[in-house]
């Protein structure tokens, strides 16, 4: 666990806070390397149903550029550093529980990579987005580029990566980079995370698996049919049907 990554929980909602304000929450090698272990902790805790990832005044200004001339120096150093970034991003993307990025201020480079790894992105009006490898002579990772293309389409992905410009929250909403832009970020993320945590988890997690399979080119197969069978025999399904027939809210 990095000193700049703080994991907390309020009931079924976990929050991972990037807390490095002196560097606008820039991600160091140590921070990237800590992400897989943190995701393992969230996955293993059965009391947790949703993960929110947030910063403070800024979500994250990206990778720590100060490390580029040391840890990321030369092809071998760049490959080693890139592996840590990739593993951290994949750990978030592959978490078996729903994730929400609560975005304020700068969400740039690696920060945008983290946000795109989340299932849902909610932004404050002051949020600014950019992916800037073209300013550094870096080629953006394949899986992270795919996540960008999946979110905004190839034309906007090209503009974002070719220009390395920052875009405002209104543009991010219009092109599909974020789900919502809200005035009260904390209140909306709390409402949404608690709403998702209160739904049937067999449905939520099944939906996440199927959607991710579709994104990766999958089709209905034995894996998907097993999800249907799991849901039909679950306690959530029994409770949902009983609640409907008894005209009361379900208790999942």
N, C-alpha and C positions, 0 to 999 in steps of 0.2 A: 504494500500500500504506500503510495507516494504521499508526502506531507502536503502536497498541493491538491490532492483528490480526497474529498470528504464524503463518505457514504453514511447516510442517516435514513431513518424510517419513521413514518407516521402511520400507524395501522398497516394496511396492506400496500401502501405506496412507499417505495424507496426513492431517495433522491441522491444522485451523485453530483456534487458541486465541484466545479473546477475553480479553485481558489488560489490564484496567483496574481493578484491585482497589480503588483509592481511591473509585471510584463504583459498586462492585458490578457491574462490567462493563457499565454503561449504555452504550448505543450512541449515538454522536454522529453528526451529519450527515456528517462526514468518513468515519467508519467505515462507515455505510450506503453511501456513494458508492464506497467501495473494494471492496465485495463483488463486483460484476460482473467487475472486472478479475481478482480472485483466482480466481473460478470459471473464467474463461477460461484462466488458467494451469494449473489442475488438469485441465481438459478437454484442453488441448493436450499435456500430458505423458503420453505413451503408457505410461510405466512405472508410472503411478498407476492403481489400480483401484477404490479406495474412499476416500471423504472422511469423516473424523470431525470434528465441530464440538463444541467443549467450552469451558468456562470454567475458572476456578480453583475457589475456594471456592464461587462462585456461577456459574451458567450465564450469566445476564444479567438485570439488574433492569429492562431495557426501554430505551426512548428516554431520552436525556439531557434531563430536564425543564428544566434551566437554559437550554436553547436555545429553549424555547417562547416566552419573552418577547423573544427577539432574532430568530433565524433563522426561527422558526415564527410570527412575529407577524402577525396579520391574514390575510384570506382568501388573498391572493397568496403570502405567505410560507408559510402552511400547505400550500397546493397544491404549492409548490416542494419543500418538505421532504417531503411525503407521496410525491411522485414518486420521491425518492431511496430512501425506505423500500421502496416498491413494487418498484422496480428491483432492489434488493438481495435482497429476498425471492424475487422471480421468478428471479433468477440462481441461487439455491440450488435452488429447486424444479425448474428446467429443466436442471440439470446432467445430462449424459448418463451419469454414473457414480453408483453407489449412495452414499447419504449416511446417516450415523448421527449423531444428537444424543446426546451423553453428558452427562446433566443432573444437576447437584448444586445444592443451595441454591436461591436464587431464580431462577425462570424465569417472568418476568412481562412483560406487555405486548409490546414488541418482541422480547424474549427468547423468549417463547412463539411469536411469529410466526416466528422463525428455526427453532425446534424443529419447528414444524408444517410448515415447508418441507422438512424432511428426510424421507427415506423411512422410517427406523426411529428410534424414541426409546427409549433405555434410561436409567432414572433410579435414582439413589441413594435410599435410604430417607428422607433428609432433604430431598429436593426439594419445593419448593412452587411451585404454578402459579397464574397468574391473568392475565386480560386486562382492563385497567382503563380503557378510554376513558370509561366512565360516570362516572369520578371527575374527568375533565378536560374534559368537554363536547366530545368527539371522536366521530365516527362511524367505526367500524372499516372498513378497506378491504374491498371486495367479495371479491377473490380470497382474502384471508386469512380472511375470514368463512366462505367456502366450504370452505377447508381445515379449519377448526374443525368445521363441520357434517359434513363427510366423515368426520372422526375420531370424533366423539362423538355425532352425531345432532342434530336440531334442538332437542329439549327441553333437553338439557344445554348446547348452544351458547347458548340463550337464558338459562339460569340463569347461566352463566359471564359473559356480556356484560351482562346486566341488573344482576346483583348486584355485579360487580367484586370479588367475594370471592376469597381465596386458597384453594386446595384442596390437600390433602396427597397424597403419592405413592400411598397405598393407594386413594384415591378416583380419582386419575388413571388408575391401572391398571384399576380396575373399570369406568370409563366408556369406556375405549379411547383415552384421550389419550396414553398411553405403551404400549409393547409389553411391557416388563419393568421390574420393580423389583428391584434386586439389592443385596447387601451389599457386594460388591467391584466398584465401577463400573469402575475401570481394567482389572481383569483380565477382566471379562466383555466389555467393549467391544473389548479387544485380541483376545480369542478370536473374537468374532463378526466383526470386520472382517477378520481373517486368513482365517477360514473362507470368507467371501464372496469375498475376493480370490483364493482358491484354486479357485473354481468356474469353469466355462466362461463366459467373459465374453460370448460371443455369446448365451448363454442369459440371463444376468443382465441385460444391457442391453436385450435383446429383451423380457424380462418387464417391466422398468420402463416401456418405451415403451407396451406393450399395457395395463398397469394404468392408467397415466396417461390413455390414450385412453378407457378404460372410464369412469374418473371424470369425464371431460369429455363423456360421452354418446356416444362413438364406438361403432362396430360393426366386425365383421370386414369388411375391404375390401382393396383392392389394396395399401395400405400394410402391413397386417398380413400378408398373404400374401407380400409381399416379405421380411418378416422370417423367415418359415418357410424360404423359398428360400435366404436368406443363411446361415441356420444349417445347412441340409442340405449346403451346399457348403463349409462352413468347415473350417479346420484343427482347431478345437475338436471338431467332430463326428467327424472321422476319428480323433482321438486318444481321444475318449471310447469309441467303438466298439472300437478296438484294445485299450484298457486293459481293457474289460469281457471281451473274448474271451480276453485273456492273463491275466486274473485278477490284475491289479495296479492300484494307484492311478493315476488319470490325471494327466498333467503338462500342465496348461493354461498 
